Amino acid sequence: MKTAGYNNVNITNFTRSWSDGLAFNALIHKHRPDLIDYDKLQKSNAMHNLNNAFNTAERNLGLAKLLDPEDVNVEYPDEKSIITYVVTYYHYFSQMKDQQVKGKRIGKMVQSAIDNENMIQDYETMASDLLKWIEQTIVILNDRTFANSLQGVQQQLLAFNTYRTVEKPPKFMEKGNLEVLLFTLQSKMRANNQKPYTPKEGKLVSDINKAWERLERSEHEREIALREELMRQEKLEQLARRFDRKAAMRETWLSENQRLVSQMPVTSSEGSRVNLEDNFGFDLPAVEAATKKHEAIETDINAYEERVQAVMHVAEELETENYHDIERINARKDNILRLWAYLLELLKARRGRLEASLSLQRIFQEMLYIMDWMDEMKVRLTSEDYGKHLMGVEDLLQKHQLMEADIAVQADRVKAVNDSAAPFARQDDDEYKPADPQIVGERMSHLEASYQELVALAAERRGRLEESRKLWQFFWDMAEEEGWIKEKAAVLASPEIGHDVTSVNLLVNKHKALEREMQARREYIDGVIGSGEELIEQQHFGAGKIRTRINEVNTQWDELEQLAEIRKKRLHNAVDLYQFFADADDVENWILDTQRLVGSEDVGRDEASVQSLIKKQQAVAEELNNYQTNISQLHDQAKSLGEEERDSPDVENRLATVDQRYKELLEMAKLRKLRLEDALALHKLFTEADGVEAWIDEKEQMLNTMEFGNDIEELEVVRHRFEGLEQEMNAQASRVAVVNQLGRQLLQNQHPNSNEIMARQNQLNSRWAALRELVDAKKEDLNSAMGIQNFHIECNETI
C-alpha cells in the first residue's frame, strides 16, 4: 500500500476511507513530497484536505478535478466516481518512472496516441449503439397497446420482467464501461499534455445519462401501466364471473315466476281452488282476495327489478371497460331483459282482467247499496205524519228537503253507476267481459226504475207538507203579532217620562220610532190577515178559528193606538218642562260664570293691565244689561207650560232663585267697577310719582355737579339754564299737584293701600321741597358770582 504509515489513513474501501481527504494527500505526498506538507493536515478539516489534494493534483500534476469536495465529504460517497479519480492518480504516478528514459517516453507517447484514437473510436461506436438501443426501447416501453385479456396482459408483464432481468443489465454495464473508458481516455491525454477528448454533442456522458433516465422513467411508467391493466383485467374477469352467476339466478327466477303468473290458482266463493285462468270469483270479497294475492306477487316482482337492473349495470360496466367477451355478456343480458319484459306483460294482462272483474263487482255492490237506501227512503216518504204545529211542519219540511237533496245526489250516483256498468253490458265487442252482459243490463234497468219511483213519492209528500205549513204558519203569525202588540202596549203604558231634556227627547225619538214601527207592522198584520181571509175563502177546515183570531187581533190593535196617542201627549209636556229647567240651568250657570268674573280679586299689576280689566268690566256690564231679555224669556217660557207644570212649586221657586241671583250679580258688577277705578287712580299716582322722582334725581345730579367759573359768559349760560330749569319746575309742580290730588281722593275713599299712598305722597313732597331749596341755593350762588364778575368788569372799565 502506497499510503501505509501515514497517520489517520486506512484504506479499506473506495467510499468512506476517502471522505476526509487525507488518503488523497498521502498518495500525492508519497510520490511528490515537495508538493504537500502532510504533517500540517488535520482529520477534522475534511473540506480543506479535499480542496488541497484536488487543487494540487490539478495544478502540479495536470489531473482533471473530476470530483467536488462536497460530493466526497458525505457519509457514503459515490464509489464509482472515487475509483475513476484514483485510477487517474495511478496512471499518472505509474508513468513517472518511465519519464526517466526519453526514448521509452517517446515510444509510449506514440503508442498512447494510437491507443487513444482506438479508444475514441470504441467510445463513439459504443455510445451510438447504446443510445440507439435506448431510444428503440423507450418507443417499445411507451406503447400502451395492451392485450384485451388477462392472459395476454400477464404475458406482456412476463416479457417486461424478462427485459428488466435479461436485456437491461448488460446495457447498464455497457453504460458504466463507457464512462470508465471516457475517464481513462481523458486522463491519459492529460497525462501526455494533450487536450482531453470531448465527445460530440449528443454522445456526452450527460446525454447518455439523460437518455438512460428517460429509459428508466419509461420503464417505470410501463410497469405501472401494465400492473394497472392487469388489475383492470382481473377486475373484469371477476365482474364477468359475477355477471354469469347473477344472470343464471335471474334467468331461473324469471322463468319460475312466468310459470307462476301464467298458472296462478284462485279460490271460488264456495272455497274450492280452481286453476282455470281468469276465474277470479263470483262476488266482491273473492275478487278482492284474488286481487290482494296478485298485488303481493306483483310487489315481489316489482321489487325484483332492482336485482335485474343490477345485472344490467354489471353488463354495462363490462361493455364500458371493453371486456373481451362482451358479445356473450350482451347476449345473456338481452335474454334476461326479454324474460323480464315478458313477465311484466303477463302481469299487466292479468292485472287488467282482475281490475275489470273488481270494477264490475264493485258496481254490483254499489247497486245493492243504492237499492237498500231507496227502499229505506220509500218507507219514510209514505209516512202519514204531516206535523202537529208549525215547528213540527218546518222540521218535517227540512228533513224532507234533506231527503230531496239526498235523492238529487243519488241521481248522479245512479247515473255514475249505470255509466260505469254500460261497457260491461255491451255485447257487440270482443273485449273481456267478467259477467254476462244481459245480467248487467237487467240490473241497470231495475235501478233506474226504482229511482224514478222514489222521485215521484218525494214530490207527492212535499205537496202535502206545504198545505200543512200554510195553516200552521197563519196561527204562528197571528200569535206572533198578538205578542208584539202586548209587548208594545206594556211599553206605551210605562210611567217613565225621563229626568232631563236629553232623556225625554230620547224617549220622544223612541216613541216616534215606535209609531213608524207600528205603521210598518200594520202592513204586515194586514198581510197575515189577508192570508187568513184566503184560507177562509178556500173553506179551510179551521175557518172558524181563523175568523176569531182575526177579530181578536184587530181589537188589540185599536187599544194599542189609543195608548200611543196618550203616551205622545205626556212626552211632549215633559219636553217643555225639562226644557224650562234646562234653560234655567243655563241662566244660572251663566250667572255663576259671570259672578266668578266680577268677583275676581285681580285689579291689575300696572296702569295698562288695569285699563284692560276696566274694558273687560265694561263689556261684562253691557252683557249684564242685555241678559235681562233672557230672564224675561224664561218667565214667558214658564207661562207657556201646561197648567199642572206651570203651578208646580219647582217652577215658581226656580224663577225666584234666578231673579235673586241676577240682582246680586248686578251689585257685584257695580262694586267691581269702583275697585278697578281706585286701582287705576293708585297706579296713576305711582306712575306720576315715579316720573317726578326720576326728574328730581336727574336735576339733583345736575345741580350737585354744577360749578361757577370766573367767565361772565359761562355764568350767562348757567343763568339761562336756570331759567329753563324754573320753567321745567313749574311744569313738574303741576304733576306733583296731580299726585297729591289723587292721593287725597284715594284716602277719602279709604283705599286698602292708604298707608302706602300716604308714604309715597310724603316722600314725593319732601324731595320736591328739597329740590326747591337746592335750586334756590344754587341760584343765590349764581347771582353772587355774577355780581362779583360784573363788579370786576365795571372796575376794569373805570380804570
PEFENLIN-V177817 format. One record per backbone hydrogen bond with DSSP energy under -1.0 kcal/mol. NH is the residue of the N-H (numbers start at 0). CO is the residue of the C=O. E is the energy in kcal/mol with one decimal. If there is no record, write none. Layout:
NH	CO	E
NH	CO	E
This chain:
3	0	-1.1
5	2	-1.6
8	5	-1.4
17	14	-1.2
20	17	-1.1
24	20	-1.8
25	21	-2.7
26	22	-2.1
27	23	-1.9
28	24	-2.9
29	25	-2.1
30	26	-1.0
31	27	-3.5
34	31	-1.9
39	36	-1.2
40	37	-1.7
45	43	-1.0
48	44	-1.9
49	45	-2.7
50	46	-2.5
51	47	-2.4
52	48	-2.2
53	49	-2.7
54	50	-2.5
55	51	-2.1
56	52	-2.4
57	53	-2.0
58	54	-3.0
59	55	-2.8
62	56	-2.4
65	63	-1.9
70	67	-1.2
71	67	-1.2
72	68	-2.9
73	71	-2.5
81	77	-1.8
82	78	-2.5
83	79	-2.4
84	80	-2.1
85	81	-3.0
86	82	-2.3
87	83	-1.1
88	84	-1.1
89	85	-2.3
90	86	-2.9
91	87	-2.0
92	88	-3.1
93	89	-2.2
94	90	-1.3
98	94	-1.0
99	96	-1.2
100	97	-1.3
104	100	-1.7
105	101	-2.5
106	102	-2.6
107	103	-2.6
108	104	-2.2
109	105	-2.3
110	106	-2.8
111	107	-3.0
112	108	-2.3
113	109	-2.2
114	110	-3.1
115	111	-2.9
116	112	-2.2
117	113	-2.4
118	114	-2.9
119	115	-2.5
120	116	-2.4
121	117	-2.8
122	118	-2.7
123	119	-2.5
124	120	-2.3
125	121	-2.8
126	122	-3.0
127	123	-2.5
128	124	-2.5
129	125	-2.6
130	126	-2.8
131	127	-2.5
132	128	-2.4
133	129	-2.5
134	130	-2.5
135	131	-2.4
136	132	-2.6
137	133	-2.5
138	134	-2.1
139	135	-2.0
140	136	-3.0
141	137	-2.4
145	143	-1.2
148	146	-1.3
152	148	-2.1
153	149	-2.2
154	150	-2.1
155	151	-2.1
156	152	-2.4
157	153	-2.1
158	154	-2.4
159	155	-1.9
160	156	-2.2
161	157	-2.0
162	158	-2.0
163	159	-2.0
164	160	-2.0
165	161	-2.6
166	161	-1.0
167	162	-2.6
171	167	-2.0
172	168	-2.3
173	169	-2.4
174	170	-2.0
175	171	-2.1
176	172	-2.5
177	173	-2.0
178	174	-1.7
179	175	-2.4
180	176	-3.1
181	177	-2.5
182	178	-2.7
183	179	-2.9
184	180	-2.5
185	181	-2.8
186	182	-2.3
187	183	-2.3
188	184	-2.2
189	185	-2.1
190	186	-2.3
191	187	-1.6
192	189	-1.8
193	188	-4.0
202	199	-2.4
207	203	-2.6
208	204	-2.9
209	205	-2.7
210	206	-2.6
211	207	-2.8
212	208	-2.5
213	209	-2.4
214	210	-2.3
215	211	-2.7
216	212	-2.5
217	213	-2.8
218	214	-2.7
219	215	-2.6
220	216	-2.8
221	217	-2.7
222	218	-2.3
223	219	-2.5
224	220	-2.8
225	221	-2.8
226	222	-2.6
227	223	-2.7
228	224	-2.7
229	225	-2.7
230	226	-2.7
231	227	-2.7
232	228	-2.8
233	229	-2.6
234	230	-2.6
235	231	-2.6
236	232	-2.4
237	233	-2.4
238	234	-2.9
239	235	-2.7
240	236	-2.4
241	237	-2.5
242	238	-2.6
243	239	-2.7
244	240	-2.3
245	241	-2.6
246	242	-3.2
247	243	-2.1
248	244	-1.7
249	245	-2.7
250	246	-2.7
251	247	-2.0
252	248	-2.3
253	249	-2.9
254	250	-2.2
255	251	-2.3
256	252	-2.3
257	253	-2.1
258	254	-1.9
259	255	-2.0
260	256	-2.9
261	257	-2.2
262	258	-1.0
265	273	-2.1
267	271	-2.7
270	267	-1.5
273	265	-2.1
278	275	-1.4
279	277	-1.4
286	282	-2.2
287	283	-2.9
288	284	-2.4
289	285	-2.3
290	286	-2.5
291	287	-2.5
292	288	-2.2
293	289	-2.4
294	290	-2.9
295	291	-2.2
296	292	-2.1
297	293	-3.0
298	294	-2.7
299	295	-2.2
300	296	-2.6
301	297	-2.9
302	298	-2.5
303	299	-1.2
304	301	-1.3
307	303	-1.9
308	304	-3.0
309	305	-2.1
310	306	-1.8
311	307	-2.1
312	308	-2.7
313	309	-2.0
314	310	-2.2
315	311	-2.8
316	312	-2.4
317	313	-2.3
318	314	-2.5
319	315	-2.7
320	316	-2.3
321	318	-1.2
322	317	-2.3
325	322	-1.3
328	324	-1.5
329	325	-3.0
330	326	-2.1
331	327	-2.1
332	328	-2.5
333	329	-2.8
334	330	-1.7
335	331	-2.1
336	332	-2.4
337	333	-2.3
338	334	-2.5
339	335	-2.7
340	336	-2.8
341	337	-2.3
342	338	-2.2
343	339	-2.4
344	340	-2.2
345	341	-2.3
346	342	-2.4
347	343	-2.9
348	344	-2.4
349	345	-2.4
350	346	-2.9
351	347	-2.3
352	348	-1.8
353	349	-2.5
354	350	-2.8
355	351	-2.0
356	352	-2.3
357	353	-2.9
358	354	-2.7
359	355	-2.2
360	356	-2.3
361	357	-2.2
362	358	-2.2
363	359	-2.5
364	360	-2.3
365	361	-2.7
366	362	-2.5
367	363	-2.0
368	364	-2.1
369	365	-2.5
370	366	-2.3
371	367	-2.4
372	368	-2.3
373	369	-2.6
374	370	-2.2
375	371	-1.8
376	372	-2.2
377	373	-2.0
378	374	-1.5
379	375	-1.5
380	376	-2.2
381	377	-1.2
382	379	-1.0
392	388	-2.6
393	389	-3.4
394	390	-2.7
395	391	-2.4
396	392	-3.0
397	393	-2.8
398	394	-2.6
399	395	-2.9
400	396	-3.1
401	397	-2.5
402	398	-2.4
403	399	-3.1
404	400	-2.6
405	401	-2.8
406	402	-3.0
407	403	-3.0
408	404	-2.7
409	405	-2.5
410	406	-1.2
411	407	-1.1
412	408	-1.8
413	409	-3.6
414	410	-2.7
415	411	-2.9
416	412	-2.5
417	413	-2.7
418	414	-3.0
419	415	-2.3
420	416	-2.0
421	417	-1.7
424	421	-1.4
439	435	-1.6
440	436	-2.2
441	437	-2.1
442	438	-1.9
443	439	-1.8
444	440	-2.1
445	441	-2.2
446	442	-1.9
447	443	-1.9
448	444	-2.1
449	445	-2.0
450	446	-1.7
451	447	-1.9
452	448	-1.8
453	449	-1.7
454	450	-1.9
455	451	-1.8
456	452	-1.9
457	453	-1.8
458	454	-1.8
459	455	-1.9
460	456	-2.0
461	457	-1.8
462	458	-1.6
463	459	-1.5
464	460	-2.1
465	461	-2.2
466	462	-1.7
467	463	-1.7
468	464	-2.0
469	465	-1.6
470	466	-1.3
471	467	-1.9
472	468	-2.3
473	469	-1.7
474	470	-1.6
475	471	-2.1
476	472	-2.8
477	473	-2.5
478	474	-2.2
479	475	-2.2
480	476	-2.4
481	477	-2.4
482	478	-2.2
483	479	-2.0
484	480	-2.5
485	481	-2.2
486	482	-2.2
487	483	-2.4
488	484	-2.3
489	485	-1.9
490	486	-1.4
491	487	-2.5
492	488	-1.7
493	490	-1.3
503	499	-2.6
504	500	-2.7
505	501	-2.3
506	502	-2.2
507	503	-2.5
508	504	-2.8
509	505	-2.4
510	506	-2.5
511	507	-2.7
512	508	-2.6
513	509	-2.6
514	510	-2.6
515	511	-2.5
516	512	-2.8
517	513	-2.9
518	514	-2.3
519	515	-2.6
520	516	-2.8
521	517	-2.3
522	518	-1.2
523	519	-1.4
524	520	-3.0
525	521	-2.7
526	522	-1.7
527	523	-2.3
528	524	-3.1
529	525	-2.4
530	526	-2.1
531	527	-2.0
532	528	-2.6
533	529	-2.1
534	530	-1.9
535	531	-2.3
536	532	-2.8
537	533	-2.0
538	535	-1.9
539	534	-2.1
542	539	-1.7
545	541	-1.9
546	542	-2.1
547	543	-2.0
548	544	-2.1
549	545	-1.8
550	546	-2.1
551	547	-2.2
552	548	-2.0
553	549	-2.0
554	550	-2.1
555	551	-2.1
556	552	-1.8
557	553	-1.8
558	554	-1.8
559	555	-1.7
560	556	-1.8
561	557	-1.6
562	558	-1.9
563	559	-1.7
564	560	-1.7
565	561	-1.9
566	562	-2.2
567	563	-1.8
568	564	-1.8
569	565	-2.0
570	566	-1.9
571	567	-1.9
572	568	-2.0
573	569	-2.0
574	570	-1.9
575	571	-1.8
576	572	-2.1
577	573	-2.6
578	574	-2.0
579	575	-2.0
580	576	-2.1
581	577	-2.2
582	578	-2.7
583	579	-2.8
584	580	-2.4
585	581	-2.2
586	582	-2.4
587	583	-2.7
588	584	-2.8
589	585	-2.5
590	586	-2.6
591	587	-2.8
592	588	-2.7
593	589	-2.5
594	590	-2.5
595	591	-2.3
596	592	-1.4
597	593	-3.0
598	594	-2.2
599	596	-1.1
609	605	-2.1
610	606	-2.4
611	607	-2.0
612	608	-2.3
613	609	-2.5
614	610	-2.0
615	611	-2.1
616	612	-2.7
617	613	-2.4
618	614	-2.1
619	615	-2.5
620	616	-2.7
621	617	-2.2
622	618	-2.4
623	619	-2.5
624	620	-2.0
625	621	-2.2
626	622	-1.9
628	625	-1.5
630	626	-1.6
631	627	-2.0
632	628	-2.4
633	629	-2.0
634	630	-1.7
635	631	-2.2
636	632	-2.6
637	633	-1.8
638	634	-1.7
639	635	-1.3
640	637	-1.1
645	641	-3.4
646	642	-1.7
647	644	-1.1
651	647	-1.6
652	648	-2.9
653	649	-1.8
654	650	-1.9
655	651	-2.1
656	652	-2.2
657	653	-2.0
658	654	-2.3
659	655	-2.3
660	656	-2.3
661	657	-1.9
662	658	-1.9
663	659	-2.1
664	660	-2.0
665	661	-1.8
666	662	-1.9
667	663	-2.1
668	664	-2.0
669	665	-1.8
670	666	-2.2
671	667	-2.3
672	668	-1.8
673	669	-1.9
674	670	-2.2
675	671	-2.0
676	672	-2.0
677	673	-2.4
678	674	-2.3
679	675	-2.2
680	676	-2.3
681	677	-2.5
682	678	-2.5
683	679	-2.3
684	680	-2.4
685	681	-2.5
686	682	-2.3
687	683	-2.9
688	684	-2.9
689	685	-2.7
690	686	-2.2
691	687	-2.6
692	688	-2.8
693	689	-2.2
694	690	-1.9
695	691	-2.6
696	692	-2.8
697	693	-2.0
698	694	-2.3
699	695	-3.0
700	696	-2.0
701	697	-1.9
702	698	-2.8
703	699	-2.6
704	700	-1.4
714	710	-2.0
715	711	-1.9
716	712	-2.2
717	713	-2.3
718	714	-2.5
719	715	-2.4
720	716	-2.0
721	717	-2.3
722	718	-2.1
723	719	-2.3
724	720	-2.5
725	721	-2.5
726	722	-1.8
727	723	-2.3
728	724	-2.7
729	725	-2.1
730	726	-1.9
731	727	-2.8
732	728	-2.2
733	729	-1.0
734	730	-1.0
735	731	-2.3
736	732	-2.1
737	733	-2.1
738	734	-2.3
739	735	-2.3
740	736	-2.4
741	737	-2.8
742	738	-2.4
743	739	-2.4
744	740	-2.3
745	741	-2.6
746	742	-2.3
747	743	-2.4
748	744	-1.7
749	746	-1.3
750	745	-2.0
753	750	-1.3
756	752	-2.3
757	753	-2.7
758	754	-2.5
759	755	-2.2
760	756	-2.2
761	757	-2.6
762	758	-2.3
763	759	-2.1
764	760	-2.4
765	761	-2.5
766	762	-2.2
767	763	-2.3
768	764	-2.3
769	765	-2.4
770	766	-2.4
771	767	-2.2
772	768	-2.4
773	769	-2.4
774	770	-2.6
775	771	-2.4
776	772	-2.5
777	773	-2.6
778	774	-2.5
779	775	-2.1
780	776	-2.4
781	777	-2.3
782	778	-2.3
783	779	-2.3
784	780	-2.4
785	781	-2.6
786	782	-2.2
787	783	-2.3
788	784	-2.3
789	785	-2.5
790	786	-2.2
791	787	-2.4
792	788	-2.2
793	789	-2.5
794	790	-2.6
795	791	-2.5
796	792	-2.4
797	793	-2.4
798	794	-2.5
